[in-house]
Amino acid sequence: MKKGVIVSGLLVMALTLGSAVWATAASTDAIMTQVQNYTTTGDIHEEAAAEDLLAMLTSVNTAIAQGDHVAAQSLLEGFIHAVRGLDGKLISSTAAASLISAAESLSVSL
């Protein structure tokens, strides 16, 4: 049985599931949802930037599904680097800080 609570746009899991893969994939999905929401609100100013970030997160999901946590962490570092590069330009500083924090939390959990 899955249980979850939304806190500041992030999915914080209270799981009664024996799978760490589900928890990390769900966290990646939560970050993807944040990217989509920030695009809708205009905090990510260009659709192309959002699409690039979503593609990076899809690659993270693939690495996690394959059990390659080293690759997933490396891909998350790339995502964080990309967000930092867009901070204040194509992504609002508030959105960038939130996305970076979420990605760092996910990386630590792997």
Summary of the structure (lengths in Angstrom):
residues: 110
radius of gyration: 13.4
end to end distance: 21.8
largest distance: 41.6
contacts: 325
relative contact order: 0.16
helix: 69%
strand: 14%
